[in-house]
């Protein structure tokens, strides 16, 4: 999927219905709210996989660009394996979270952006991450001054192996990361 618009997803651009046992395999390119499976999500997602690389501007994620209000992965595991690149709020699984929860999730691709960049979630507001794993330690690379630098998560401001920007009443429990952050 390739488009120069907002709400771009490998399966759904703007989602308001529950998604169960779904897979998206193609690369996705969009602008704001771009995800490997869903661009903007406002419903539950369970047993879902996104394997394509994702490129966008703001709110860019391996599975969902932005997730509002709903728990995802609570009744079945989520997996995002593609590489993710964007500018602001860029995450291996979800770019931006608002008042929602992630459960039983894994992000494996490298993540690159400028601000609020995380191995799992770029920016989290009043949200929780439970039983999630980031395993992208050295999957990306770039050349700096003639030397190759390997990374899992790369950014300039608010960069984290798990979450780039953890804000207001957000929480993490039972989760792990092995990200190499540069």
C-alpha positions as CSV (number, residue, x, y, z in Angstrom):
1,X,0.0,0.0,0.0
2,X,1.4,3.4,-1.0
3,X,-0.4,6.6,-0.7
4,X,0.3,10.3,0.0
5,X,-2.6,10.6,2.4
6,X,-3.4,10.2,6.1
7,X,-4.9,7.1,7.7
8,X,-2.9,4.5,5.7
9,X,-2.8,0.9,6.7
10,X,-1.8,-2.5,5.2
11,X,-5.3,-3.7,5.9
12,X,-7.5,-0.8,7.0
13,X,-6.8,3.0,6.9
14,X,-9.3,4.1,9.6
15,X,-10.7,1.3,11.8
16,X,-13.7,1.3,14.1
17,X,-14.5,-2.5,14.2
18,X,-12.8,-5.4,16.0
19,X,-10.1,-7.2,14.0
20,X,-9.4,-10.8,14.8
21,X,-7.0,-13.3,13.1
22,X,-5.8,-10.9,10.4
23,X,-2.5,-10.5,8.6
24,X,-1.0,-7.8,6.4
25,X,2.2,-8.6,4.4
26,X,2.9,-5.6,2.1
27,X,5.0,-2.6,2.6
28,X,3.1,0.6,3.6
29,X,3.9,4.2,2.8
30,X,1.7,7.1,3.9
31,X,1.8,10.4,5.7
32,X,0.2,10.8,9.1
33,X,-1.2,7.9,11.0
34,X,0.4,5.1,9.0
35,X,0.6,1.5,10.2
36,X,1.5,-2.0,8.9
37,X,-2.0,-3.2,9.6
38,X,-4.1,-0.1,10.5
39,X,-3.5,3.6,10.1
40,X,-5.8,4.8,13.0
41,X,-7.4,2.3,15.3
42,X,-10.4,2.7,17.6
43,X,-11.3,-0.9,18.3
44,X,-9.8,-4.2,19.6
45,X,-7.3,-6.1,17.6
46,X,-6.3,-9.7,18.5
47,X,-4.3,-12.4,16.8
48,X,-2.8,-10.0,14.2
49,X,0.4,-9.9,12.3
50,X,2.0,-7.2,10.1
51,X,5.2,-8.1,8.2
52,X,5.8,-5.2,5.8
53,X,8.0,-2.2,6.2
54,X,6.2,1.0,7.2
55,X,7.2,4.6,6.2
56,X,5.3,7.8,7.1
57,X,5.6,11.1,8.8
58,X,3.8,11.4,12.2
59,X,2.2,8.6,14.2
60,X,3.8,5.7,12.4
61,X,3.8,2.1,13.7
62,X,4.7,-1.5,12.6
63,X,1.1,-2.6,13.4
64,X,-0.9,0.7,14.0
65,X,-0.1,4.3,13.4
66,X,-2.2,5.5,16.4
67,X,-4.4,3.5,18.8
68,X,-7.2,5.2,20.7
69,X,-9.1,3.9,23.8
70,X,-9.1,0.2,23.1
71,X,-7.0,-2.7,24.3
72,X,-5.1,-4.6,21.6
73,X,-3.6,-8.1,22.0
74,X,-5.7,-8.8,25.1
75,X,-7.3,-12.0,23.6
76,X,-4.5,-13.0,21.2
77,X,-1.0,-12.1,20.4
78,X,0.2,-9.3,18.1
79,X,3.3,-9.4,16.0
80,X,5.0,-6.7,13.9
81,X,8.2,-7.6,12.0
82,X,8.7,-4.8,9.5
83,X,11.1,-1.9,9.8
84,X,9.5,1.4,10.7
85,X,10.6,4.9,9.7
86,X,9.0,8.3,10.3
87,X,9.5,11.7,11.9
88,X,7.4,12.0,15.1
89,X,5.8,9.3,17.3
90,X,7.3,6.3,15.6
91,X,7.1,2.8,17.2
92,X,7.9,-0.8,16.2
93,X,4.3,-1.8,17.1
94,X,2.3,1.5,17.6
95,X,3.3,5.1,16.8
96,X,1.1,6.8,19.3
97,X,-1.2,5.5,22.1
98,X,-4.1,7.4,23.8
99,X,-5.9,5.9,26.8
100,X,-5.4,2.3,25.6
101,X,-3.5,-0.9,26.4
102,X,-1.2,-3.3,24.6
103,X,-1.0,-7.0,25.6
104,X,1.0,-10.0,24.4
105,X,2.8,-8.2,21.6
106,X,6.2,-8.4,19.9
107,X,8.0,-5.9,17.7
108,X,11.0,-7.1,15.7
109,X,12.0,-4.5,13.1
110,X,14.3,-1.6,13.4
111,X,12.7,1.8,14.2
112,X,14.0,5.2,13.0
113,X,12.6,8.7,13.5
114,X,13.4,12.1,14.9
115,X,11.3,12.5,18.1
116,X,9.3,10.2,20.4
117,X,10.8,7.0,18.9
118,X,10.5,3.7,20.6
119,X,11.1,0.0,19.9
120,X,7.4,-0.8,20.8
121,X,5.6,2.6,21.1
122,X,6.8,6.0,20.1
123,X,4.5,8.2,22.3
124,X,2.2,6.9,25.1
125,X,-0.4,9.0,26.9
126,X,-2.4,7.4,29.8
127,X,-1.8,3.9,28.4
128,X,-0.4,0.6,29.5
129,X,1.9,-1.9,28.0
130,X,1.7,-5.5,29.4
131,X,3.6,-8.6,28.4
132,X,5.3,-7.0,25.4
133,X,8.7,-7.8,23.8
134,X,11.0,-5.8,21.6
135,X,13.7,-7.8,19.9
136,X,15.4,-5.6,17.3
137,X,18.8,-5.2,18.9
138,X,20.9,-4.8,15.7
139,X,18.6,-5.1,12.7
140,X,19.2,-1.6,11.2
141,X,22.4,0.1,10.0
142,X,23.6,3.4,8.6
143,X,27.0,4.8,7.7
144,X,28.5,7.6,9.8
145,X,31.9,9.0,8.9
146,X,32.8,5.9,6.9
147,X,31.8,3.5,9.7
148,X,28.7,1.3,9.7
149,X,26.6,1.8,12.8
150,X,24.1,-0.9,13.7
151,X,21.0,-0.1,15.7
152,X,17.5,-1.3,16.7
153,X,16.0,2.1,17.6
154,X,17.4,5.4,16.2
155,X,16.3,9.0,16.8
156,X,17.2,12.5,18.0
157,X,14.8,13.4,20.9
158,X,12.8,11.2,23.4
159,X,14.2,7.9,22.1
160,X,13.8,4.6,24.0
161,X,14.4,0.9,23.4
162,X,10.8,0.3,24.5
163,X,9.0,3.6,24.6
164,X,10.2,7.0,23.3
165,X,7.9,9.2,25.4
166,X,6.0,7.8,28.4
167,X,3.5,10.4,29.6
168,X,0.8,10.9,32.2
169,X,-0.4,7.8,34.0
170,X,1.1,5.3,31.5
171,X,2.6,2.1,32.7
172,X,4.8,-0.9,31.7
173,X,4.6,-4.4,33.2
174,X,5.9,-7.8,32.4
175,X,7.8,-6.5,29.3
176,X,11.3,-6.8,27.9
177,X,13.5,-5.2,25.3
178,X,17.0,-5.8,23.9
179,X,17.1,-2.8,21.7
180,X,20.3,-1.1,20.7
181,X,19.5,2.6,20.9
182,X,21.5,5.2,18.9
